[in-house]
């Protein structure tokens, strides 16, 4: 039997159903801190390099330890939360995140900072899936859950986009360690608030927790993400350091899937992937993140190295993207009810592809109106896609598997980000390097060094000086902009693939009947939405409550305003 402590009963004792929105605030603040930490270090790298003098390998691990460890442990802690309690795992994540932040802020050696970043990754992996699975438990009604997921996804976008701005401000006014130190008072506040306000919930507790399977999943994801990151850094695809982790990770993940299919009580119910809506939603998250992260990385270089903006000015230029993402999250629930998952994800991908193609008009000179328009469309389109994909994925998963489903969603998010950096970075390098060959007066060795990056090309040009240096500087700028255009076109093509993939999603947003003791009654009055009012369980054949059900238990609401009674209670179906 599934042992699930529903959030509704606990929330009523805390002051009524309205408190679930207070719970959402706590969850969003938790996610905001984790999302901030994923990008806040980027602008602090020059400062900490000057202070700690790390080797190139150590610097790479300082930057990558957090996302690598976090991505690899999401499935482990997501499924552990289903068994041991999601709030318990979340609170432990708070404590570990605060401790690791203190160690990172006070680090005096690269090895200490790498270890602290790894601990931050462990804390982040405990926090991220727990926030989404608790949200799934607290909002059993799909309409309210759609609104909550819109706020949740917008918070993630805000955190990632605000990280460079906040980091730039702190580094300019304090020292590099302050980007970590800011986490400590916030985590000290979140621990008691989380203990007081967050409900405890669990999933299916039958059978032992599969420790070996969890470790296989962690090692498999770590190998795949590490290999993908090495590809993104420009390492040869057939090199042992690149191909080895990829193959080992893929084999471990294959073994993990086989193991889960054979177990009576698996960590993750692989039957979820037999549902077209769930699998398609996961794929859409991967494609959306693939486009977003790769473009964001290249856009930052363009703003700083082509237009000459400071880190803070760069963050402010990206602010319209964040504001548009907030608007998409705030209106996402309404849009989903009006359009349905299929059209919403399709139009989100198409809008994003249009924004990307608009940005092809960028050149070597600043065009603020064009950039702002492109970033607004990009932020709104991508957030629309991510919102609807996450909502469909989470609604397809049963409540007792919320932690595992959240972990799958977050892992796909991280894999998409890693693949975006690798794929679009490789496309950019392939289009950029040929533009630096045969520059008059530039030695072959200097031209080869300049192909590594635009920043290095500027350094080589400054070292050459004279007409040769000026020619190399001009050629590098032209080659980068040309490579940017090629990369944008490739990204637009991937987004169009995402729009085609989204055609497998359901046409309408269907909602199961909901126990009226758990959620307040809400009338459904939008055409094309299958969201009933509160459940009134009809008696079964034996006179007891009716159980089971599926799509037939959800009632499609006609265009005329009114209330329709559901046939029974069940799980989402399409």
C-alpha positions in Angstrom: 0.0 0.0 0.0 1.2 3.5 -0.7 1.9 5.5 2.4 1.3 9.1 1.6 0.9 11.9 4.1 -1.2 14.3 2.2 -0.3 18.0 2.5 -3.9 19.0 2.8 -4.6 17.6 6.2 -1.5 19.2 7.6 -2.2 22.5 6.0 -5.6 22.6 7.5 -4.1 22.3 11.0 -1.8 25.2 10.2 -4.6 27.5 9.3 -6.5 26.3 6.2 -5.9 25.6 2.6 -4.6 29.1 1.8 -1.4 28.2 3.6 -0.3 26.1 0.6 0.6 29.4 -1.0 2.9 30.2 1.9 4.5 26.8 1.4 5.0 27.8 -2.3 6.9 31.0 -1.2 9.2 28.9 1.0 9.8 26.4 -1.8 10.5 29.2 -4.4 13.0 31.0 -2.1 14.8 27.6 -1.7 15.0 27.1 -5.4 16.1 30.7 -6.0 19.2 30.2 -3.8 20.1 27.0 -5.7 19.6 28.6 -9.1 21.6 31.7 -8.1 24.5 29.6 -7.0 24.7 27.9 -10.4 25.7 31.2 -12.2 26.8 33.6 -9.5 30.4 32.4 -9.6 31.0 33.1 -13.3 31.8 36.8 -12.8 34.0 36.0 -9.8 36.4 33.7 -11.6 39.0 36.4 -12.5 39.1 37.7 -8.9 39.4 34.2 -7.3 42.0 33.3 -9.9 44.1 36.3 -8.9 43.7 35.4 -5.2 44.0 31.6 -5.1 46.2 31.0 -8.2 44.5 27.7 -9.3 45.9 25.7 -12.2 43.8 25.6 -15.3 42.5 22.1 -14.3 41.7 23.3 -10.8 39.8 26.3 -12.1 37.8 24.0 -14.4 36.8 21.9 -11.4 36.0 25.0 -9.3 33.4 26.0 -11.9 32.1 22.5 -12.8 32.1 20.7 -9.5 28.7 22.1 -8.5 26.7 21.3 -11.6 28.4 17.9 -12.0 27.7 16.7 -8.5 24.2 18.2 -8.4 23.1 16.6 -11.7 24.5 13.2 -10.7 22.7 13.0 -7.3 19.2 14.3 -8.3 17.8 10.8 -8.8 19.4 9.5 -5.6 17.9 12.2 -3.4 14.7 12.6 -5.3 13.8 8.9 -4.7 15.2 9.0 -1.2 12.8 11.8 -0.4 9.9 9.6 -1.6 11.0 7.0 1.0 12.4 9.0 3.9 10.3 12.1 3.7 10.7 15.0 1.3 10.7 17.7 4.0 13.4 15.9 5.9 15.7 15.7 2.8 15.0 19.4 2.0 15.9 20.5 5.6 19.1 18.5 5.5 19.9 20.1 2.1 19.4 23.6 3.7 21.9 22.8 6.4 24.5 21.3 4.1 24.1 24.2 1.6 24.7 26.8 4.3 27.8 24.9 5.7 29.3 24.4 2.3 28.8 28.2 1.5 30.7 29.1 4.6 33.6 26.8 3.7 33.6 28.2 0.1 33.6 31.8 1.2 36.6 31.3 3.5 38.6 28.9 1.3 42.3 29.7 1.0 43.3 27.0 -1.4 41.8 25.7 -4.7 41.3 22.2 -3.3 39.2 23.5 -0.4 37.1 25.5 -2.8 36.6 22.5 -5.1 35.5 20.4 -2.1 33.1 23.2 -1.0 31.6 23.4 -4.4 31.1 19.7 -4.5 29.3 19.9 -1.1 27.1 22.7 -2.5 26.2 20.3 -5.3 25.1 17.7 -2.8 23.0 20.3 -1.0 21.5 21.5 -4.3 20.6 17.9 -5.3 18.8 17.5 -2.0 16.9 20.8 -2.4 15.8 20.9 -6.1 13.7 17.7 -6.5 12.3 18.1 -3.0 10.8 21.5 -3.8 9.0 20.2 -6.9 7.8 17.0 -5.2 6.5 18.9 -2.2 4.7 21.3 -4.6 3.1 18.2 -6.2 1.8 17.0 -2.9 0.6 20.4 -1.6 -1.3 21.2 -4.8 -3.4 18.2 -5.7 -5.7 20.3 -7.9 -4.2 20.6 -11.3 -5.4 24.1 -12.0 -3.8 25.5 -8.8 -0.7 23.3 -9.4 -0.3 24.8 -12.9 -0.2 28.3 -11.3 2.3 27.1 -8.7 4.6 25.5 -11.3 4.5 28.7 -13.3 5.8 30.6 -10.3 8.3 27.8 -9.6 9.8 27.8 -13.1 9.9 31.6 -13.2 11.8 31.6 -10.0 14.4 29.2 -11.5 14.8 31.6 -14.5 15.1 34.6 -12.2 17.8 32.9 -10.1 19.9 31.9 -13.1 19.6 35.3 -14.7 20.2 37.3 -11.6 23.3 35.3 -10.6 25.7 37.3 -12.8 24.3 40.6 -11.8 24.4 39.9 -8.1 27.9 38.3 -8.5 29.2 41.3 -10.4 27.9 43.7 -7.8 29.4 41.7 -4.9 32.8 41.2 -6.5 33.0 44.9 -7.4 32.2 46.1 -3.9 33.6 43.2 -1.7 35.6 40.1 -2.5 35.0 36.9 -4.4 34.0 35.0 -1.3 31.0 37.2 -0.8 29.1 35.4 -3.6 29.0 32.4 -1.2 28.7 34.3 2.1 25.3 35.7 1.1 23.8 32.2 1.3 24.5 31.7 5.0 22.0 34.1 6.6 19.3 33.1 4.1 19.8 29.4 4.8 19.8 30.2 8.6 16.4 31.7 8.0 15.1 28.9 5.8 15.8 26.1 8.2 13.3 27.2 11.0 10.8 28.4 8.4 10.9 25.2 6.5 10.6 23.1 9.7 7.6 25.2 10.8 5.7 25.7 7.5 6.5 22.8 5.1 4.4 19.7 5.3 6.0 16.2 5.3 5.0 13.8 2.6 6.2 10.5 1.4 5.6 8.2 -1.6 5.4 4.5 -1.8 7.4 3.0 1.1 6.9 -0.6 0.2 10.1 -2.6 -0.1 13.7 -1.6 0.6 15.3 1.4 -1.0 17.5 0.3 -3.8 20.9 1.7 -2.7 22.8 0.0 -5.5 20.4 1.4 -8.1 20.7 4.9 -6.7 24.5 4.7 -6.9 24.4 3.3 -10.5 22.1 6.2 -11.5 24.4 8.8 -9.8 27.6 7.4 -11.4 25.9 7.0 -14.8 24.6 10.6 -14.9 28.0 11.9 -13.6 29.8 10.1 -16.4 27.5 11.4 -19.1 27.5 15.0 -17.9 31.3 14.9 -17.5 31.8 13.6 -21.0 29.4 16.2 -22.4 31.2 19.0 -20.6 34.6 17.9 -21.9 33.1 17.9 -25.4 31.9 21.4 -24.8 35.4 22.4 -23.6 36.7 21.4 -27.0 38.3 18.1 -26.1 38.5 15.5 -29.0 35.4 13.3 -29.0 37.5 10.1 -29.3 39.9 11.1 -26.5 39.9 8.7 -23.5 39.0 11.5 -21.1 35.9 12.3 -23.1 34.8 9.0 -24.6 35.5 7.0 -21.4 33.1 8.8 -19.1 30.5 8.9 -21.8 30.6 5.2 -22.5 30.8 4.2 -18.8 27.9 6.6 -17.9 25.8 5.2 -20.7 26.4 1.6 -19.7 25.6 2.4 -16.0 22.4 4.1 -17.0 21.4 1.2 -19.2 22.1 -1.2 -16.4 20.1 1.1 -14.0 17.0 1.0 -16.4 17.2 -2.9 -16.7 17.5 -3.2 -12.9 14.5 -0.9 -12.3 12.3 -2.9 -14.7 13.1 -6.2 -12.9 12.6 -5.0 -9.4 9.2 -5.3 -7.6 9.8 -2.0 -5.8 11.9 0.2 -8.2 13.3 3.6 -7.4 11.7 5.0 -10.6 8.6 3.4 -12.2 9.9 3.0 -15.8 6.3 2.7 -16.9 6.2 6.4 -16.8 8.2 6.5 -19.9 5.6 4.5 -21.7 3.3 7.5 -21.4 3.8 9.7 -24.5 3.0 12.9 -22.5 5.7 12.2 -19.9 8.4 11.2 -22.3 7.7 14.1 -24.6 7.7 16.6 -21.8 11.1 15.3 -20.7 12.4 15.7 -24.2 11.0 19.2 -24.5 12.8 20.2 -21.3 16.1 18.9 -22.7 15.7 20.8 -26.0 14.6 24.0 -24.3 17.6 24.0 -22.0 19.9 23.0 -24.8 18.9 26.2 -26.6 18.8 28.5 -23.6 22.1 27.7 -21.9 24.2 27.6 -25.2 22.7 30.9 -26.3 23.1 32.5 -22.9 26.8 31.6 -22.8 27.4 33.0 -26.3 25.2 36.1 -25.6 27.3 37.0 -22.6 30.5 36.8 -24.6 28.9 38.9 -27.4 27.8 41.6 -24.9 31.1 41.8 -23.1 33.7 41.2 -25.9 32.0 42.6 -28.9 29.9 45.5 -27.4 32.4 46.1 -24.5 29.9 46.0 -21.6 30.9 45.3 -18.0 29.6 42.3 -16.1 27.0 44.4 -14.4 25.9 46.1 -17.6 25.7 42.6 -19.2 23.4 41.4 -16.5 21.2 44.4 -16.9 21.0 43.8 -20.7 19.8 40.3 -19.9 17.2 41.6 -17.5 14.4 41.8 -20.1 14.8 38.1 -20.6 14.2 37.5 -16.9 11.2 39.9 -16.8 9.7 38.2 -19.8 10.2 34.8 -18.1 8.4 36.1 -15.0 5.5 37.3 -17.1 5.3 33.9 -18.8 5.3 32.1 -15.5 2.6 34.5 -14.1 0.3 33.9 -17.0 1.2 30.3 -17.7 -1.7 28.7 -15.9 -4.3 30.8 -17.8 -2.5 30.2 -21.1 -2.4 26.4 -20.4 -6.1 26.3 -19.7 -6.9 28.3 -22.9 -4.5 26.5 -25.3 -3.8 23.1 -23.8 -0.3 21.5 -23.4 0.2 20.7 -27.1 -0.4 24.2 -28.5 1.3 25.9 -25.6 4.5 24.0 -26.0 4.4 24.3 -29.8 3.8 28.0 -29.8 6.5 28.4 -27.1 9.1 26.7 -29.2 8.0 28.6 -32.3 8.1 32.0 -30.5 11.6 31.2 -29.2 12.8 30.1 -32.7 11.5 33.4 -34.1 13.3 35.3 -31.4 16.5 33.5 -32.2 16.2 34.2 -35.9 15.6 37.9 -35.0 18.9 38.0 -33.1 20.7 37.0 -36.3 20.4 40.7 -37.2 22.9 41.5 -34.5 26.2 42.8 -35.8 29.4 44.4 -34.5 27.6 47.5 -33.3 25.1 47.9 -30.5 21.4 47.8 -31.3 19.7 48.0 -28.0 16.1 47.9 -29.3 16.7 44.8 -31.4 18.5 43.0 -28.4 15.8 43.9 -26.0 13.0 42.7 -28.3 14.8 39.5 -29.0 15.5 38.8 -25.3 11.9 39.5 -24.4 10.6 37.1 -27.0 13.3 34.6 -26.1 12.5 34.7 -22.4 8.7 34.5 -22.8 8.9 31.7 -25.4 11.3 29.5 -23.5 9.6 30.0 -20.1 6.2 29.2 -21.8 7.8 25.9 -23.1 9.4 25.0 -19.8 6.3 25.7 -17.8 4.0 23.6 -19.8 6.5 20.8 -20.2 7.1 20.6 -16.4 3.4 20.8 -15.7 2.6 18.0 -18.1 5.4 15.8 -16.8 4.5 16.3 -13.1 0.8 15.8 -13.7 1.5 12.5 -15.5 3.3 11.1 -12.5 1.3 9.7 -9.6 1.7 11.5 -6.3 3.6 8.6 -4.7 6.3 8.9 -7.4 6.6 12.7 -7.3 10.2 12.7 -6.0 11.4 10.4 -8.8 9.5 12.3 -11.5 10.9 15.6 -10.1 14.4 14.1 -10.2 13.9 13.0 -13.8 12.8 16.5 -14.7 15.7 18.2 -13.0 18.2 15.7 -14.5 16.9 16.4 -18.0 17.2 20.1 -17.2 20.9 19.6 -16.2 21.6 17.3 -19.2 20.0 19.8 -21.6 22.2 22.5 -20.1 25.3 20.5 -20.5 24.5 19.3 -24.0 23.7 22.9 -25.0 27.1 24.2 -23.9 28.8 21.3 -25.7 26.8 21.3 -28.9 26.3 25.0 -29.5 29.8 25.7 -28.2 31.2 23.2 -30.8 29.1 24.8 -33.6 30.4 28.2 -32.6 34.0 27.1 -32.5 33.7 25.4 -35.9 32.3 28.5 -37.5 34.7 30.9 -35.7 38.1 29.3 -36.3 38.2 29.4 -40.1 37.8 33.2 -40.1 41.2 33.6 -38.5 43.2 31.7 -41.1 45.3 33.7 -43.5 45.1 37.0 -41.8 47.8 39.2 -43.4 51.0 39.6 -41.2 49.8 37.2 -38.5 52.1 34.2 -37.8 50.4 30.7 -38.0 51.2 30.1 -34.3 49.5 33.3 -33.3 46.5 32.6 -35.5 46.1 29.1 -34.0 46.2 30.5 -30.4 43.5 33.1 -31.4 41.1 30.3 -32.4 40.7 29.1 -28.8 38.4 32.0 -27.9 37.6 35.6 -28.7 39.2 36.7 -25.4 42.4 35.0 -26.2 42.4 36.4 -29.7 42.3 39.9 -28.2 45.3 39.1 -26.0 47.2 37.7 -29.0 46.3 40.8 -31.1 47.5 43.1 -28.3 50.8 41.2 -28.1 51.4 41.5 -31.8 50.6 45.2 -32.0 50.8 47.3 -35.1 48.9 46.5 -38.3 49.1 42.7 -37.8 47.5 43.1 -34.3 44.8 45.4 -35.6 44.1 43.0 -38.5 43.8 40.0 -36.1 41.5 42.0 -33.8 39.2 42.9 -36.7 39.2 39.4 -38.1 38.4 37.9 -34.7 35.4 40.2 -34.2 34.1 39.5 -37.6 34.6 35.7 -37.2 32.8 35.7 -33.8 29.8 37.5 -35.1 29.7 35.2 -38.2 29.9 32.2 -35.9 27.2 33.6 -33.7 24.9 33.8 -36.7 25.5 30.2 -37.6 25.0 29.1 -34.0 21.7 31.0 -33.8 20.4 29.3 -37.0 21.3 25.9 -35.6 19.6 26.7 -32.4 16.5 27.8 -34.3 16.5 24.4 -36.1 16.6 22.6 -32.8 13.7 24.6 -31.5 11.6 23.8 -34.5 12.4 20.1 -33.8 11.0 20.7 -30.3 7.8 22.2 -31.8 7.3 19.0 -33.8 8.0 16.8 -30.8 5.4 18.7 -28.8 2.7 17.4 -31.2 2.6 14.2 -29.1 1.4 16.1 -26.1 -2.4 16.1 -25.1 -4.6 18.6 -26.8 -6.4 19.7 -23.6 -5.4 20.0 -20.0 -7.2 17.2 -18.2 -7.7 17.2 -14.5 -8.8 14.2 -12.3 -11.4 14.6 -9.6 -10.0 16.0 -6.4 -11.0 15.2 -2.9 -12.9 18.3 -1.6 -11.2 17.9 1.8 -7.8 18.7 0.3 -8.5 21.7 -1.9 -11.1 24.4 -2.1 -13.7 24.2 -4.8 -12.8 26.0 -8.0 -15.2 26.4 -10.9 -13.8 25.6 -14.4 -15.2 27.8 -17.1 -12.7 27.9 -19.9 -13.3 26.1 -23.1 -11.1 23.1 -23.8 -10.2 22.5 -20.2 -11.1 19.2 -18.5 -10.9 20.5 -14.9 -13.9 19.6 -12.7 -14.9 21.1 -9.4 -14.4 19.2 -6.2 -14.8 15.5 -6.2 -18.0 13.8 -5.1 -17.1 10.2 -5.1 -19.9 8.1 -6.5 -20.5 4.7 -4.8 -18.9 1.6 -6.3 -20.7 -1.7 -6.9 -20.4 -2.7 -3.3 -21.6 0.6 -2.0 -18.1 1.8 -1.1 -16.2 4.6 -2.6 -15.3 4.2 -6.2 -11.5 3.8 -6.9 -9.3 3.7 -10.0 -10.3 5.6 -13.1 -8.5 7.6 -15.7 -9.4 10.1 -18.3 -13.0 9.2 -18.1 -13.1 10.5 -14.5 -12.2 14.0 -15.7 -15.0 16.0 -17.1 -14.4 18.3 -20.1 -16.0 21.6 -19.3 -18.1 23.2 -22.1 -17.7 26.7 -23.3 -20.7 27.9 -21.4 -20.0 28.9 -17.8 -21.1 26.4 -15.3 -20.3 23.5 -13.0 -20.2 19.9 -14.0 -20.0 16.9 -11.7 -17.2 14.4 -12.2 -17.9 10.7 -12.5 -15.5 9.7 -9.8 -11.9 10.0 -8.8 -8.8 8.8 -10.6 -5.4 9.7 -12.0 -4.7 11.9 -15.0 -5.1 10.3 -18.4 -5.1 11.5 -21.9 
